[in-house]
Amino acid sequence: MNFAAAYTIEADKQGRVLLPASLRSYAQIDEEVVIAGMGNFLEIWNKEAWLEESASLDDDASLIAEISEEHS
């Protein structure tokens, strides 16, 4: 699997990481973030953007469930 926009970031002795300024700017990360991940990978989202994305995913899941019920 290839993640073209992925960065390898080293943690400091206390386990903290510093996001590069270019990533913070691109993701519009300021004060509040949402961290979502699985395994060795994580995504850091601007809180507002995550809420919008999450709502969109919920809408898509509902639509898929409706279509699935119609075809069963």
PDB file as gemmi writes it, atoms N, CA and C in Angstrom:
CRYST1    1.000    1.000    1.000  90.00  90.00  90.00 P 1                      
ATOM      1  N   MET A   1       0.851  -1.164   0.000  1.00  0.00           N  
ATOM      2  CA  MET A   1       0.000   0.000   0.000  1.00  0.00           C  
ATOM      3  C   MET A   1       0.900   1.231   0.000  1.00  0.00           C  
ATOM      4  N   ASN A   2       0.537   2.214  -0.791  1.00  0.00           N  
ATOM      5  CA  ASN A   2       1.345   3.428  -0.909  1.00  0.00           C  
ATOM      6  C   ASN A   2       0.498   4.632  -0.521  1.00  0.00           C  
ATOM      7  N   PHE A   3       1.020   5.427   0.382  1.00  0.00           N  
ATOM      8  CA  PHE A   3       0.350   6.651   0.798  1.00  0.00           C  
ATOM      9  C   PHE A   3       1.200   7.824   0.303  1.00  0.00           C  
ATOM     10  N   ALA A   4       0.811   8.399  -0.820  1.00  0.00           N  
ATOM     11  CA  ALA A   4       1.617   9.426  -1.470  1.00  0.00           C  
ATOM     12  C   ALA A   4       1.854  10.647  -0.590  1.00  0.00           C  
ATOM     13  N   ALA A   5       0.884  10.998   0.224  1.00  0.00           N  
ATOM     14  CA  ALA A   5       1.017  12.199   1.047  1.00  0.00           C  
ATOM     15  C   ALA A   5       1.440  11.864   2.474  1.00  0.00           C  
ATOM     16  N   ALA A   6       1.929  10.648   2.689  1.00  0.00           N  
ATOM     17  CA  ALA A   6       2.309  10.231   4.035  1.00  0.00           C  
ATOM     18  C   ALA A   6       3.698  10.753   4.392  1.00  0.00           C  
ATOM     19  N   TYR A   7       3.895  10.994   5.663  1.00  0.00           N  
ATOM     20  CA  TYR A   7       5.187  11.421   6.193  1.00  0.00           C  
ATOM     21  C   TYR A   7       5.610  10.436   7.275  1.00  0.00           C  
ATOM     22  N   THR A   8       6.881  10.187   7.373  1.00  0.00           N  
ATOM     23  CA  THR A   8       7.406   9.441   8.507  1.00  0.00           C  
ATOM     24  C   THR A   8       7.903  10.464   9.512  1.00  0.00           C  
ATOM     25  N   ILE A   9       7.367  10.402  10.729  1.00  0.00           N  
ATOM     26  CA  ILE A   9       7.707  11.389  11.749  1.00  0.00           C  
ATOM     27  C   ILE A   9       8.185  10.644  12.984  1.00  0.00           C  
ATOM     28  N   GLU A  10       9.287  11.057  13.519  1.00  0.00           N  
ATOM     29  CA  GLU A  10       9.840  10.437  14.716  1.00  0.00           C  
ATOM     30  C   GLU A  10       9.273  11.104  15.967  1.00  0.00           C  
ATOM     31  N   ALA A  11       8.970  10.290  16.956  1.00  0.00           N  
ATOM     32  CA  ALA A  11       8.512  10.816  18.244  1.00  0.00           C  
ATOM     33  C   ALA A  11       9.723  11.214  19.086  1.00  0.00           C  
ATOM     34  N   ASP A  12       9.533  12.216  19.957  1.00  0.00           N  
ATOM     35  CA  ASP A  12      10.614  12.590  20.870  1.00  0.00           C  
ATOM     36  C   ASP A  12      10.624  11.621  22.058  1.00  0.00           C  
ATOM     37  N   LYS A  13      11.468  11.856  23.034  1.00  0.00           N  
ATOM     38  CA  LYS A  13      11.618  10.943  24.173  1.00  0.00           C  
ATOM     39  C   LYS A  13      10.343  10.801  24.993  1.00  0.00           C  
ATOM     40  N   GLN A  14       9.452  11.785  24.898  1.00  0.00           N  
ATOM     41  CA  GLN A  14       8.188  11.730  25.631  1.00  0.00           C  
ATOM     42  C   GLN A  14       7.035  11.217  24.768  1.00  0.00           C  
ATOM     43  N   GLY A  15       7.350  10.774  23.554  1.00  0.00           N  
ATOM     44  CA  GLY A  15       6.338  10.221  22.666  1.00  0.00           C  
ATOM     45  C   GLY A  15       5.560  11.244  21.868  1.00  0.00           C  
ATOM     46  N   ARG A  16       6.009  12.491  21.885  1.00  0.00           N  
ATOM     47  CA  ARG A  16       5.316  13.552  21.142  1.00  0.00           C  
ATOM     48  C   ARG A  16       5.864  13.648  19.725  1.00  0.00           C  
ATOM     49  N   VAL A  17       5.025  14.131  18.830  1.00  0.00           N  
ATOM     50  CA  VAL A  17       5.459  14.378  17.456  1.00  0.00           C  
ATOM     51  C   VAL A  17       5.132  15.819  17.085  1.00  0.00           C  
ATOM     52  N   LEU A  18       5.930  16.378  16.217  1.00  0.00           N  
ATOM     53  CA  LEU A  18       5.700  17.721  15.715  1.00  0.00           C  
ATOM     54  C   LEU A  18       5.320  17.608  14.246  1.00  0.00           C  
ATOM     55  N   LEU A  19       4.116  18.057  13.924  1.00  0.00           N  
ATOM     56  CA  LEU A  19       3.682  18.016  12.534  1.00  0.00           C  
ATOM     57  C   LEU A  19       4.367  19.123  11.748  1.00  0.00           C  
ATOM     58  N   PRO A  20       4.860  18.812  10.557  1.00  0.00           N  
ATOM     59  CA  PRO A  20       5.457  19.858   9.727  1.00  0.00           C  
ATOM     60  C   PRO A  20       4.440  20.965   9.432  1.00  0.00           C  
ATOM     61  N   ALA A  21       4.915  22.182   9.352  1.00  0.00           N  
ATOM     62  CA  ALA A  21       4.050  23.339   9.107  1.00  0.00           C  
ATOM     63  C   ALA A  21       3.233  23.173   7.828  1.00  0.00           C  
ATOM     64  N   SER A  22       3.828  22.555   6.806  1.00  0.00           N  
ATOM     65  CA  SER A  22       3.105  22.382   5.545  1.00  0.00           C  
ATOM     66  C   SER A  22       1.872  21.494   5.737  1.00  0.00           C  
ATOM     67  N   LEU A  23       1.973  20.464   6.577  1.00  0.00           N  
ATOM     68  CA  LEU A  23       0.820  19.602   6.846  1.00  0.00           C  
ATOM     69  C   LEU A  23      -0.229  20.317   7.683  1.00  0.00           C  
ATOM     70  N   ARG A  24       0.222  21.068   8.686  1.00  0.00           N  
ATOM     71  CA  ARG A  24      -0.730  21.819   9.516  1.00  0.00           C  
ATOM     72  C   ARG A  24      -1.504  22.807   8.663  1.00  0.00           C  
ATOM     73  N   SER A  25      -0.820  23.464   7.767  1.00  0.00           N  
ATOM     74  CA  SER A  25      -1.461  24.440   6.892  1.00  0.00           C  
ATOM     75  C   SER A  25      -2.429  23.759   5.932  1.00  0.00           C  
ATOM     76  N   TYR A  26      -1.991  22.688   5.297  1.00  0.00           N  
ATOM     77  CA  TYR A  26      -2.824  21.968   4.334  1.00  0.00           C  
ATOM     78  C   TYR A  26      -4.110  21.465   4.986  1.00  0.00           C  
ATOM     79  N   ALA A  27      -4.001  20.901   6.178  1.00  0.00           N  
ATOM     80  CA  ALA A  27      -5.148  20.323   6.872  1.00  0.00           C  
ATOM     81  C   ALA A  27      -5.911  21.351   7.705  1.00  0.00           C  
ATOM     82  N   GLN A  28      -5.478  22.590   7.663  1.00  0.00           N  
ATOM     83  CA  GLN A  28      -6.098  23.674   8.434  1.00  0.00           C  
ATOM     84  C   GLN A  28      -6.196  23.311   9.912  1.00  0.00           C  
ATOM     85  N   ILE A  29      -5.128  22.722  10.414  1.00  0.00           N  
ATOM     86  CA  ILE A  29      -5.084  22.321  11.817  1.00  0.00           C  
ATOM     87  C   ILE A  29      -4.661  23.506  12.656  1.00  0.00           C  
ATOM     88  N   ASP A  30      -5.499  23.815  13.658  1.00  0.00           N  
ATOM     89  CA  ASP A  30      -5.157  24.903  14.565  1.00  0.00           C  
ATOM     90  C   ASP A  30      -5.178  24.380  15.987  1.00  0.00           C  
ATOM     91  N   GLU A  31      -6.267  24.523  16.690  1.00  0.00           N  
ATOM     92  CA  GLU A  31      -6.280  24.132  18.093  1.00  0.00           C  
ATOM     93  C   GLU A  31      -6.919  22.773  18.345  1.00  0.00           C  
ATOM     94  N   GLU A  32      -8.093  22.525  17.790  1.00  0.00           N  
ATOM     95  CA  GLU A  32      -8.788  21.280  18.058  1.00  0.00           C  
ATOM     96  C   GLU A  32      -8.641  20.326  16.887  1.00  0.00           C  
ATOM     97  N   VAL A  33      -8.257  19.088  17.188  1.00  0.00           N  
ATOM     98  CA  VAL A  33      -8.074  18.082  16.156  1.00  0.00           C  
ATOM     99  C   VAL A  33      -8.800  16.798  16.549  1.00  0.00           C  
ATOM    100  N   VAL A  34      -8.999  15.960  15.552  1.00  0.00           N  
ATOM    101  CA  VAL A  34      -9.500  14.610  15.751  1.00  0.00           C  
ATOM    102  C   VAL A  34      -8.431  13.681  15.203  1.00  0.00           C  
ATOM    103  N   ILE A  35      -8.089  12.658  15.979  1.00  0.00           N  
ATOM    104  CA  ILE A  35      -7.105  11.670  15.539  1.00  0.00           C  
ATOM    105  C   ILE A  35      -7.850  10.373  15.260  1.00  0.00           C  
ATOM    106  N   ALA A  36      -7.738   9.893  14.027  1.00  0.00           N  
ATOM    107  CA  ALA A  36      -8.379   8.642  13.619  1.00  0.00           C  
ATOM    108  C   ALA A  36      -7.296   7.751  13.037  1.00  0.00           C  
ATOM    109  N   GLY A  37      -7.311   6.490  13.369  1.00  0.00           N  
ATOM    110  CA  GLY A  37      -6.283   5.630  12.833  1.00  0.00           C  
ATOM    111  C   GLY A  37      -6.560   4.163  13.016  1.00  0.00           C  
ATOM    112  N   MET A  38      -5.655   3.384  12.435  1.00  0.00           N  
ATOM    113  CA  MET A  38      -5.734   1.943  12.542  1.00  0.00           C  
ATOM    114  C   MET A  38      -4.316   1.394  12.415  1.00  0.00           C  
ATOM    115  N   GLY A  39      -3.963   0.480  13.302  1.00  0.00           N  
ATOM    116  CA  GLY A  39      -2.635  -0.123  13.232  1.00  0.00           C  
ATOM    117  C   GLY A  39      -1.547   0.912  13.438  1.00  0.00           C  
ATOM    118  N   ASN A  40      -0.618   0.973  12.501  1.00  0.00           N  
ATOM    119  CA  ASN A  40       0.514   1.903  12.592  1.00  0.00           C  
ATOM    120  C   ASN A  40       0.251   3.234  11.904  1.00  0.00           C  
ATOM    121  N   PHE A  41      -0.962   3.461  11.441  1.00  0.00           N  
ATOM    122  CA  PHE A  41      -1.264   4.671  10.687  1.00  0.00           C  
ATOM    123  C   PHE A  41      -2.311   5.493  11.416  1.00  0.00           C  
ATOM    124  N   LEU A  42      -2.180   6.792  11.298  1.00  0.00           N  
ATOM    125  CA  LEU A  42      -3.189   7.665  11.869  1.00  0.00           C  
ATOM    126  C   LEU A  42      -3.378   8.873  10.976  1.00  0.00           C  
ATOM    127  N   GLU A  43      -4.561   9.453  11.114  1.00  0.00           N  
ATOM    128  CA  GLU A  43      -4.890  10.686  10.415  1.00  0.00           C  
ATOM    129  C   GLU A  43      -5.207  11.733  11.462  1.00  0.00           C  
ATOM    130  N   ILE A  44      -4.765  12.933  11.227  1.00  0.00           N  
ATOM    131  CA  ILE A  44      -5.051  14.044  12.117  1.00  0.00           C  
ATOM    132  C   ILE A  44      -5.874  15.048  11.318  1.00  0.00           C  
ATOM    133  N   TRP A  45      -7.087  15.292  11.784  1.00  0.00           N  
ATOM    134  CA  TRP A  45      -8.033  16.128  11.066  1.00  0.00           C  
ATOM    135  C   TRP A  45      -8.335  17.397  11.849  1.00  0.00           C  
ATOM    136  N   ASN A  46      -8.601  18.466  11.124  1.00  0.00           N  
ATOM    137  CA  ASN A  46      -9.232  19.643  11.707  1.00  0.00           C  
ATOM    138  C   ASN A  46     -10.594  19.174  12.215  1.00  0.00           C  
ATOM    139  N   LYS A  47     -10.971  19.549  13.426  1.00  0.00           N  
ATOM    140  CA  LYS A  47     -12.198  19.050  14.031  1.00  0.00           C  
ATOM    141  C   LYS A  47     -13.428  19.327  13.170  1.00  0.00           C  
ATOM    142  N   GLU A  48     -13.543  20.536  12.648  1.00  0.00           N  
ATOM    143  CA  GLU A  48     -14.711  20.896  11.828  1.00  0.00           C  
ATOM    144  C   GLU A  48     -14.766  20.042  10.562  1.00  0.00           C  
ATOM    145  N   ALA A  49     -13.621  19.849   9.913  1.00  0.00           N  
ATOM    146  CA  ALA A  49     -13.568  19.040   8.690  1.00  0.00           C  
ATOM    147  C   ALA A  49     -13.942  17.595   8.993  1.00  0.00           C  
ATOM    148  N   TRP A  50     -13.486  17.069  10.141  1.00  0.00           N  
ATOM    149  CA  TRP A  50     -13.823  15.693  10.508  1.00  0.00           C  
ATOM    150  C   TRP A  50     -15.336  15.541  10.735  1.00  0.00           C  
ATOM    151  N   LEU A  51     -15.942  16.510  11.393  1.00  0.00           N  
ATOM    152  CA  LEU A  51     -17.380  16.430  11.634  1.00  0.00           C  
ATOM    153  C   LEU A  51     -18.147  16.414  10.311  1.00  0.00           C  
ATOM    154  N   GLU A  52     -17.711  17.222   9.348  1.00  0.00           N  
ATOM    155  CA  GLU A  52     -18.346  17.236   8.032  1.00  0.00           C  
ATOM    156  C   GLU A  52     -18.150  15.889   7.328  1.00  0.00           C  
ATOM    157  N   GLU A  53     -16.929  15.369   7.349  1.00  0.00           N  
ATOM    158  CA  GLU A  53     -16.617  14.089   6.708  1.00  0.00           C  
ATOM    159  C   GLU A  53     -17.404  12.961   7.367  1.00  0.00           C  
ATOM    160  N   SER A  54     -17.461  12.972   8.668  1.00  0.00           N  
ATOM    161  CA  SER A  54     -18.172  11.945   9.413  1.00  0.00           C  
ATOM    162  C   SER A  54     -19.665  11.958   9.076  1.00  0.00           C  
ATOM    163  N   ALA A  55     -20.246  13.130   8.994  1.00  0.00           N  
ATOM    164  CA  ALA A  55     -21.660  13.250   8.630  1.00  0.00           C  
ATOM    165  C   ALA A  55     -21.891  12.723   7.219  1.00  0.00           C  
ATOM    166  N   SER A  56     -20.980  13.029   6.320  1.00  0.00           N  
ATOM    167  CA  SER A  56     -21.077  12.552   4.945  1.00  0.00           C  
ATOM    168  C   SER A  56     -21.000  11.025   4.896  1.00  0.00           C  
ATOM    169  N   LEU A  57     -20.090  10.445   5.677  1.00  0.00           N  
ATOM    170  CA  LEU A  57     -19.969   8.985   5.717  1.00  0.00           C  
ATOM    171  C   LEU A  57     -21.234   8.351   6.279  1.00  0.00           C  
ATOM    172  N   ASP A  58     -21.819   8.973   7.296  1.00  0.00           N  
ATOM    173  CA  ASP A  58     -23.073   8.468   7.869  1.00  0.00           C  
ATOM    174  C   ASP A  58     -24.186   8.494   6.825  1.00  0.00           C  
ATOM    175  N   ASP A  59     -24.260   9.582   6.053  1.00  0.00           N  
ATOM    176  CA  ASP A  59     -25.272   9.691   5.002  1.00  0.00           C  
ATOM    177  C   ASP A  59     -25.065   8.612   3.945  1.00  0.00           C  
ATOM    178  N   ASP A  60     -23.805   8.393   3.544  1.00  0.00           N  
ATOM    179  CA  ASP A  60     -23.492   7.369   2.550  1.00  0.00           C  
ATOM    180  C   ASP A  60     -23.862   5.984   3.065  1.00  0.00           C  
ATOM    181  N   ALA A  61     -23.573   5.701   4.322  1.00  0.00           N  
ATOM    182  CA  ALA A  61     -23.888   4.390   4.898  1.00  0.00           C  
ATOM    183  C   ALA A  61     -25.396   4.173   4.910  1.00  0.00           C  
ATOM    184  N   SER A  62     -26.154   5.201   5.240  1.00  0.00           N  
ATOM    185  CA  SER A  62     -27.615   5.080   5.244  1.00  0.00           C  
ATOM    186  C   SER A  62     -28.145   4.808   3.839  1.00  0.00           C  
ATOM    187  N   LEU A  63     -27.595   5.497   2.855  1.00  0.00           N  
ATOM    188  CA  LEU A  63     -28.013   5.306   1.473  1.00  0.00           C  
ATOM    189  C   LEU A  63     -27.684   3.890   1.001  1.00  0.00           C  
ATOM    190  N   ILE A  64     -26.515   3.404   1.316  1.00  0.00           N  
ATOM    191  CA  ILE A  64     -26.108   2.047   0.930  1.00  0.00           C  
ATOM    192  C   ILE A  64     -27.034   1.021   1.582  1.00  0.00           C  
ATOM    193  N   ALA A  65     -27.376   1.232   2.845  1.00  0.00           N  
ATOM    194  CA  ALA A  65     -28.283   0.311   3.537  1.00  0.00           C  
ATOM    195  C   ALA A  65     -29.656   0.299   2.871  1.00  0.00           C  
ATOM    196  N   GLU A  66     -30.158   1.461   2.476  1.00  0.00           N  
ATOM    197  CA  GLU A  66     -31.462   1.538   1.815  1.00  0.00           C  
ATOM    198  C   GLU A  66     -31.440   0.799   0.487  1.00  0.00           C  
ATOM    199  N   ILE A  67     -30.402   1.019  -0.295  1.00  0.00           N  
ATOM    200  CA  ILE A  67     -30.282   0.362  -1.603  1.00  0.00           C  
ATOM    201  C   ILE A  67     -30.188  -1.144  -1.423  1.00  0.00           C  
ATOM    202  N   SER A  68     -29.424  -1.557  -0.432  1.00  0.00           N  
ATOM    203  CA  SER A  68     -29.251  -2.978  -0.153  1.00  0.00           C  
ATOM    204  C   SER A  68     -30.584  -3.624   0.217  1.00  0.00           C  
ATOM    205  N   GLU A  69     -31.388  -2.942   1.016  1.00  0.00           N  
ATOM    206  CA  GLU A  69     -32.690  -3.469   1.419  1.00  0.00           C  
ATOM    207  C   GLU A  69     -33.640  -3.579   0.225  1.00  0.00           C  
ATOM    208  N   GLU A  70     -33.560  -2.612  -0.692  1.00  0.00           N  
ATOM    209  CA  GLU A  70     -34.424  -2.622  -1.881  1.00  0.00           C  
ATOM    210  C   GLU A  70     -34.107  -3.793  -2.788  1.00  0.00           C  
ATOM    211  N   HIS A  71     -32.828  -4.226  -2.819  1.00  0.00           N  
ATOM    212  CA  HIS A  71     -32.409  -5.289  -3.729  1.00  0.00           C  
ATOM    213  C   HIS A  71     -32.385  -6.666  -3.073  1.00  0.00           C  
ATOM    214  N   SER A  72     -32.850  -6.759  -1.838  1.00  0.00           N  
ATOM    215  CA  SER A  72     -32.837  -8.078  -1.198  1.00  0.00           C  
ATOM    216  C   SER A  72     -34.194  -8.700  -1.130  1.00  0.00           C  
TER     217      SER A  72                                                      
END                                                                             
